[in-house]
Amino acid sequence: MSRTVITFGTFDVFHIGHLRMIERAGSYGDRLVVGVSADELNRRKKDRDPVFSEGERLAIIAALKPVDEVFLEESLELKRHYIEKYAADVLVMGDDWAGRFDEFKDICEVVYLPRTPAISTTALIEKIASV
């Protein structure tokens, strides 16, 4: 029986932590669907514009070997809708979100993966800006 995995992220300034997360998420099923945060959603979540546009970030994620489908995530409040729309059996998120999506356990398995240590998009952006 085929299993669909769904995960979400901004994936701005793509780095090894993002790649590892996507690879590990993909290992939970046969099909990996990735929601990429819209520019406007990123502004609301992080109070800043992403470095790369939503179109560029969608293209980067779509090009990754483990990824079968990408879509634009326009609202955090639509998570249940996206899980149902893509018939996801498993929702995978980083453990910085631990417990935040347990409400979806009624429709799918929810897995929180440990983040790659010492890697942060925000820290990378700050480091680059200080050069």
N, CA and C atoms as a LAMMPS dump frame, in Angstrom:
ITEM: TIMESTEP
0
ITEM: NUMBER OF ATOMS
393
ITEM: BOX BOUNDS ff ff ff
-5.0000000000000000e+02 5.0000000000000000e+02
-5.0000000000000000e+02 5.0000000000000000e+02
-5.0000000000000000e+02 5.0000000000000000e+02
ITEM: ATOMS id mol type element x y z
1 1 1 N 0.846 -1.195 0
2 1 2 C 0 0 0
3 1 3 C 0.885 1.249 0
4 2 1 N 0.597 2.162 -0.871
5 2 2 C 1.357 3.397 -1.028
6 2 3 C 1.074 4.367 0.119
7 3 1 N 2.13 5.064 0.564
8 3 2 C 1.977 6.065 1.641
9 3 3 C 2.455 7.417 1.124
10 4 1 N 1.615 8.43 1.325
11 4 2 C 1.968 9.795 0.951
12 4 3 C 2.392 10.562 2.188
13 5 1 N 3.526 11.241 2.06
14 5 2 C 4.073 12.066 3.141
15 5 3 C 3.954 13.518 2.708
16 6 1 N 3.607 14.381 3.652
17 6 2 C 3.552 15.817 3.38
18 6 3 C 4.409 16.541 4.413
19 7 1 N 5.102 17.564 3.961
20 7 2 C 5.852 18.426 4.866
21 7 3 C 5.756 19.849 4.341
22 8 1 N 6.143 20.789 5.186
23 8 2 C 6.021 22.204 4.859
24 8 3 C 7.276 22.951 5.282
25 9 1 N 7.562 24.048 4.609
26 9 2 C 8.663 24.901 5.028
27 9 3 C 8.795 26.113 4.137
28 10 1 N 9.591 27.049 4.609
29 10 2 C 9.901 28.226 3.802
30 10 3 C 11.017 27.889 2.824
31 11 1 N 12.025 27.158 3.294
32 11 2 C 13.157 26.726 2.478
33 11 3 C 13.883 27.893 1.831
34 12 1 N 14.014 28.976 2.58
35 12 2 C 14.74 30.141 2.098
36 12 3 C 16.226 29.936 2.379
37 13 1 N 17.081 30.351 1.495
38 13 2 C 18.526 30.134 1.593
39 13 3 C 18.753 28.64 1.862
40 14 1 N 18.385 27.825 0.886
41 14 2 C 18.402 26.371 1.002
42 14 3 C 19.76 25.878 1.488
43 15 1 N 19.749 25.014 2.514
44 15 2 C 20.988 24.511 3.105
45 15 3 C 20.869 23.024 3.426
46 16 1 N 21.946 22.435 3.926
47 16 2 C 22.022 20.999 4.181
48 16 3 C 20.955 20.525 5.175
49 17 1 N 20.588 21.365 6.114
50 17 2 C 19.521 21 7.055
51 17 3 C 18.199 20.782 6.335
52 18 1 N 17.905 21.651 5.353
53 18 2 C 16.689 21.484 4.553
54 18 3 C 16.744 20.165 3.778
55 19 1 N 17.883 19.898 3.145
56 19 2 C 18.019 18.678 2.358
57 19 3 C 17.831 17.44 3.234
58 20 1 N 18.463 17.418 4.385
59 20 2 C 18.332 16.259 5.284
60 20 3 C 16.89 16.066 5.74
61 21 1 N 16.212 17.167 6.037
62 21 2 C 14.807 17.101 6.456
63 21 3 C 13.953 16.483 5.346
64 22 1 N 14.146 16.936 4.132
65 22 2 C 13.358 16.423 3.008
66 22 3 C 13.682 14.943 2.752
67 23 1 N 14.946 14.583 2.816
68 23 2 C 15.32 13.175 2.631
69 23 3 C 14.704 12.294 3.705
70 24 1 N 14.775 12.737 4.959
71 24 2 C 14.206 11.944 6.058
72 24 3 C 12.687 11.874 5.949
73 25 1 N 12.052 12.994 5.582
74 25 2 C 10.591 12.993 5.406
75 25 3 C 10.199 11.978 4.339
76 26 1 N 10.933 11.973 3.232
77 26 2 C 10.636 11.052 2.141
78 26 3 C 10.743 9.594 2.536
79 27 1 N 11.557 9.295 3.535
80 27 2 C 11.746 7.905 3.956
81 27 3 C 10.519 7.338 4.688
82 28 1 N 9.549 8.181 5.024
83 28 2 C 8.349 7.725 5.721
84 28 3 C 7.257 7.23 4.784
85 29 1 N 7.494 7.317 3.479
86 29 2 C 6.474 6.868 2.534
87 29 3 C 7.033 6.688 1.14
88 30 1 N 6.106 6.57 0.185
89 30 2 C 6.457 6.33 -1.213
90 30 3 C 6.348 7.589 -2.063
91 31 1 N 5.63 8.582 -1.566
92 31 2 C 5.38 9.815 -2.323
93 31 3 C 5.551 10.977 -1.352
94 32 1 N 6.356 11.964 -1.757
95 32 2 C 6.599 13.126 -0.901
96 32 3 C 6.042 14.384 -1.55
97 33 1 N 5.163 15.05 -0.817
98 33 2 C 4.558 16.315 -1.246
99 33 3 C 5.066 17.396 -0.295
100 34 1 N 5.529 18.513 -0.872
101 34 2 C 6.111 19.577 -0.056
102 34 3 C 5.376 20.893 -0.3
103 35 1 N 4.908 21.489 0.802
104 35 2 C 4.31 22.817 0.751
105 35 3 C 5.379 23.854 1.04
106 36 1 N 5.53 24.803 0.122
107 36 2 C 6.51 25.878 0.259
108 36 3 C 5.758 27.153 0.633
109 37 1 N 6.17 27.787 1.723
110 37 2 C 5.483 28.988 2.201
111 37 3 C 5.493 30.094 1.164
112 38 1 N 4.33 30.672 0.917
113 38 2 C 4.209 31.825 0.024
114 38 3 C 4.976 33.004 0.616
115 39 1 N 5.386 33.911 -0.246
116 39 2 C 6.101 35.105 0.229
117 39 3 C 5.305 35.839 1.302
118 40 1 N 4.015 36.017 1.066
119 40 2 C 3.172 36.744 2.025
120 40 3 C 3.072 35.992 3.353
121 41 1 N 2.962 34.674 3.3
122 41 2 C 2.931 33.881 4.533
123 41 3 C 4.248 34.043 5.288
124 42 1 N 5.353 34.031 4.579
125 42 2 C 6.658 34.22 5.217
126 42 3 C 6.739 35.584 5.901
127 43 1 N 6.198 36.609 5.256
128 43 2 C 6.193 37.946 5.875
129 43 3 C 5.408 37.929 7.181
130 44 1 N 4.265 37.234 7.179
131 44 2 C 3.443 37.169 8.399
132 44 3 C 4.135 36.34 9.484
133 45 1 N 4.778 35.222 9.115
134 45 2 C 5.414 34.331 10.095
135 45 3 C 6.69 34.933 10.665
136 46 1 N 7.528 35.503 9.801
137 46 2 C 8.882 35.886 10.204
138 46 3 C 9.137 37.383 10.153
139 47 1 N 8.122 38.131 9.741
140 47 2 C 8.226 39.587 9.677
141 47 3 C 9.394 40.049 8.792
142 48 1 N 9.627 39.308 7.702
143 48 2 C 10.629 39.713 6.727
144 48 3 C 10.324 39.038 5.398
145 49 1 N 10.835 39.649 4.342
146 49 2 C 10.713 39.031 3.026
147 49 3 C 11.712 37.897 2.914
148 50 1 N 11.358 36.83 2.2
149 50 2 C 12.347 35.786 1.954
150 50 3 C 13.429 36.305 1.009
151 51 1 N 14.615 35.714 1.083
152 51 2 C 15.712 36.096 0.199
153 51 3 C 15.372 35.697 -1.235
154 52 1 N 14.858 34.475 -1.395
155 52 2 C 14.463 33.975 -2.709
156 52 3 C 12.944 34.011 -2.817
157 53 1 N 12.444 34.327 -4.006
158 53 2 C 10.995 34.426 -4.211
159 53 3 C 10.335 33.056 -4.105
160 54 1 N 9.027 33.065 -3.926
161 54 2 C 8.299 31.801 -3.83
162 54 3 C 8.489 30.96 -5.095
163 55 1 N 8.532 31.598 -6.246
164 55 2 C 8.75 30.866 -7.493
165 55 3 C 10.105 30.185 -7.528
166 56 1 N 11.131 30.894 -7.063
167 56 2 C 12.472 30.31 -7.023
168 56 3 C 12.536 29.158 -6.017
169 57 1 N 11.912 29.357 -4.858
170 57 2 C 11.933 28.308 -3.834
171 57 3 C 11.145 27.081 -4.269
172 58 1 N 10.027 27.285 -4.952
173 58 2 C 9.265 26.161 -5.494
174 58 3 C 10.116 25.371 -6.49
175 59 1 N 10.854 26.082 -7.35
176 59 2 C 11.697 25.425 -8.353
177 59 3 C 12.823 24.628 -7.69
178 60 1 N 13.433 25.187 -6.661
179 60 2 C 14.513 24.493 -5.947
180 60 3 C 13.989 23.199 -5.337
181 61 1 N 12.878 23.268 -4.628
182 61 2 C 12.322 22.085 -3.958
183 61 3 C 11.845 21.058 -4.985
184 62 1 N 11.211 21.504 -6.057
185 62 2 C 10.72 20.591 -7.089
186 62 3 C 11.868 19.823 -7.751
187 63 1 N 13.051 20.403 -7.793
188 63 2 C 14.2 19.77 -8.449
189 63 3 C 14.854 18.675 -7.601
190 64 1 N 14.477 18.574 -6.346
191 64 2 C 15.096 17.589 -5.459
192 64 3 C 14.568 16.186 -5.737
193 65 1 N 15.475 15.244 -5.773
194 65 2 C 15.157 13.856 -6.114
195 65 3 C 14.036 13.251 -5.268
196 66 1 N 14.021 13.449 -3.933
197 66 2 C 12.974 12.794 -3.134
198 66 3 C 11.575 13.398 -3.311
199 67 1 N 11.474 14.58 -3.919
200 67 2 C 10.208 15.32 -3.967
201 67 3 C 9.395 14.936 -5.207
202 68 1 N 8.149 14.539 -4.969
203 68 2 C 7.255 14.152 -6.059
204 68 3 C 6.341 15.294 -6.502
205 69 1 N 5.993 16.18 -5.563
206 69 2 C 5.083 17.276 -5.898
207 69 3 C 5.307 18.428 -4.928
208 70 1 N 5.203 19.655 -5.436
209 70 2 C 5.283 20.845 -4.587
210 70 3 C 4.04 21.697 -4.81
211 71 1 N 3.725 22.49 -3.811
212 71 2 C 2.625 23.436 -3.93
213 71 3 C 2.918 24.63 -3.045
214 72 1 N 2.212 25.715 -3.284
215 72 2 C 2.388 26.936 -2.515
216 72 3 C 1.473 26.915 -1.296
217 73 1 N 2.071 26.985 -0.104
218 73 2 C 1.302 27.055 1.141
219 73 3 C 0.979 28.521 1.399
220 74 1 N -0.301 28.836 1.39
221 74 2 C -0.695 30.235 1.523
222 74 3 C -1.149 30.618 2.923
223 75 1 N -1.435 29.618 3.768
224 75 2 C -1.907 29.928 5.116
225 75 3 C -1.625 28.759 6.057
226 76 1 N -1.144 29.074 7.255
227 76 2 C -0.932 28.04 8.274
228 76 3 C -2.259 27.411 8.69
229 77 1 N -3.332 28.191 8.6
230 77 2 C -4.649 27.708 9.001
231 77 3 C -5.218 26.679 8.026
232 78 1 N -4.587 26.496 6.872
233 78 2 C -5.076 25.544 5.87
234 78 3 C -4.361 24.192 5.913
235 79 1 N -3.572 23.936 6.96
236 79 2 C -2.815 22.682 7.04
237 79 3 C -3.734 21.465 6.86
238 80 1 N -4.85 21.432 7.572
239 80 2 C -5.769 20.289 7.466
240 80 3 C -6.251 20.139 6.021
241 81 1 N -6.594 21.234 5.4
242 81 2 C -7.037 21.207 3.996
243 81 3 C -5.962 20.606 3.097
244 82 1 N -4.703 21.04 3.277
245 82 2 C -3.617 20.521 2.439
246 82 3 C -3.396 19.029 2.689
247 83 1 N -3.438 18.605 3.94
248 83 2 C -3.262 17.185 4.269
249 83 3 C -4.338 16.359 3.569
250 84 1 N -5.572 16.833 3.634
251 84 2 C -6.682 16.115 2.995
252 84 3 C -6.595 16.186 1.475
253 85 1 N -6.286 17.342 0.94
254 85 2 C -6.213 17.518 -0.523
255 85 3 C -5.194 16.566 -1.153
256 86 1 N -4.043 16.398 -0.504
257 86 2 C -2.987 15.542 -1.054
258 86 3 C -3.044 14.125 -0.489
259 87 1 N -4.121 13.815 0.251
260 87 2 C -4.358 12.475 0.81
261 87 3 C -3.117 11.965 1.541
262 88 1 N -2.561 12.819 2.393
263 88 2 C -1.341 12.469 3.124
264 88 3 C -1.637 11.477 4.24
265 89 1 N -0.773 10.482 4.314
266 89 2 C -0.846 9.502 5.396
267 89 3 C 0.021 9.912 6.577
268 90 1 N 1.042 10.734 6.283
269 90 2 C 2.005 11.155 7.304
270 90 3 C 2.315 12.64 7.111
271 91 1 N 2.283 13.394 8.207
272 91 2 C 2.752 14.777 8.234
273 91 3 C 4.09 14.768 8.956
274 92 1 N 5.133 15.28 8.304
275 92 2 C 6.454 15.343 8.916
276 92 3 C 6.849 16.803 9.061
277 93 1 N 7.27 17.167 10.281
278 93 2 C 7.711 18.531 10.558
279 93 3 C 8.96 18.474 11.429
280 94 1 N 9.704 19.58 11.476
281 94 2 C 10.848 19.678 12.362
282 94 3 C 10.396 19.729 13.811
283 95 1 N 11.284 19.278 14.71
284 95 2 C 10.888 19.22 16.122
285 95 3 C 10.77 20.593 16.781
286 96 1 N 11.147 21.656 16.062
287 96 2 C 10.869 22.993 16.583
288 96 3 C 9.358 23.266 16.592
289 97 1 N 8.598 22.423 15.905
290 97 2 C 7.138 22.524 15.88
291 97 3 C 6.487 21.444 16.758
292 98 1 N 7.262 20.743 17.567
293 98 2 C 6.756 19.606 18.349
294 98 3 C 5.466 19.958 19.088
295 99 1 N 4.458 19.108 18.891
296 99 2 C 3.168 19.275 19.551
297 99 3 C 2.211 20.214 18.839
298 100 1 N 2.716 21.071 17.972
299 100 2 C 1.87 22.093 17.341
300 100 3 C 0.879 21.52 16.33
301 101 1 N 1.161 20.321 15.814
302 101 2 C 0.281 19.754 14.788
303 101 3 C -0.347 18.433 15.219
304 102 1 N -0.349 18.177 16.518
305 102 2 C -0.948 16.948 17.031
306 102 3 C -2.446 16.869 16.731
307 103 1 N -3.077 17.994 16.493
308 103 2 C -4.511 18.01 16.185
309 103 3 C -4.835 17.241 14.902
310 104 1 N -3.812 16.977 14.074
311 104 2 C -4.054 16.275 12.811
312 104 3 C -3.886 14.768 12.934
313 105 1 N -3.623 14.285 14.151
314 105 2 C -3.465 12.844 14.362
315 105 3 C -4.757 12.081 14.082
316 106 1 N -5.878 12.803 13.985
317 106 2 C -7.14 12.139 13.656
318 106 3 C -7.236 11.792 12.176
319 107 1 N -6.369 12.404 11.336
320 107 2 C -6.441 12.126 9.893
321 107 3 C -5.142 11.569 9.318
322 108 1 N -4.04 11.657 10.078
323 108 2 C -2.77 11.124 9.582
324 108 3 C -1.799 10.942 10.75
325 109 1 N -0.738 10.205 10.475
326 109 2 C 0.343 10.081 11.448
327 109 3 C 1.1 11.411 11.465
328 110 1 N 1.548 11.852 12.631
329 110 2 C 2.306 13.097 12.756
330 110 3 C 3.677 12.768 13.334
331 111 1 N 4.731 13.169 12.61
332 111 2 C 6.103 12.873 13.009
333 111 3 C 6.88 14.177 13.097
334 112 1 N 7.628 14.357 14.186
335 112 2 C 8.5 15.517 14.358
336 112 3 C 9.943 15.028 14.323
337 113 1 N 10.708 15.532 13.357
338 113 2 C 12.1 15.12 13.199
339 113 3 C 13.046 16.129 13.837
340 114 1 N 14.134 15.636 14.451
341 114 2 C 15.129 16.563 15.011
342 114 3 C 15.754 17.416 13.907
343 115 1 N 15.964 18.665 14.218
344 115 2 C 16.611 19.572 13.272
345 115 3 C 18.098 19.256 13.203
346 116 1 N 18.712 19.61 12.082
347 116 2 C 20.159 19.458 11.939
348 116 3 C 20.82 20.455 12.883
349 117 1 N 21.693 19.983 13.787
350 117 2 C 22.303 20.89 14.769
351 117 3 C 23.131 21.993 14.113
352 118 1 N 23.12 23.149 14.738
353 118 2 C 23.97 24.295 14.377
354 118 3 C 23.71 24.845 12.98
355 119 1 N 22.508 24.596 12.423
356 119 2 C 22.172 25.177 11.121
357 119 3 C 20.846 25.914 11.253
358 120 1 N 20.864 27.171 10.866
359 120 2 C 19.662 27.996 10.941
360 120 3 C 19.676 28.98 9.781
361 121 1 N 18.566 29.043 9.055
362 121 2 C 18.467 30.003 7.957
363 121 3 C 18.658 31.427 8.474
364 122 1 N 18.026 31.75 9.591
365 122 2 C 18.149 33.097 10.157
366 122 3 C 19.608 33.417 10.473
367 123 1 N 20.311 32.469 11.085
368 123 2 C 21.723 32.685 11.408
369 123 3 C 22.561 32.843 10.145
370 124 1 N 22.249 32.066 9.108
371 124 2 C 22.976 32.195 7.835
372 124 3 C 22.771 33.579 7.221
373 125 1 N 21.529 34.036 7.215
374 125 2 C 21.227 35.362 6.662
375 125 3 C 21.966 36.445 7.439
376 126 1 N 21.952 36.337 8.772
377 126 2 C 22.659 37.333 9.599
378 126 3 C 24.164 37.298 9.333
379 127 1 N 24.721 36.107 9.168
380 127 2 C 26.152 35.97 8.887
381 127 3 C 26.498 36.59 7.54
382 128 1 N 25.702 36.307 6.527
383 128 2 C 25.947 36.861 5.196
384 128 3 C 25.823 38.386 5.224
385 129 1 N 24.823 38.901 5.937
386 129 2 C 24.603 40.354 6.002
387 129 3 C 25.746 41.074 6.694
388 130 1 N 26.442 40.373 7.607
389 130 2 C 27.517 41.028 8.346
390 130 3 C 28.853 41.042 7.592
391 131 1 N 28.9 40.352 6.458
392 131 2 C 30.162 40.28 5.69
393 131 3 C 30.37 41.548 4.887
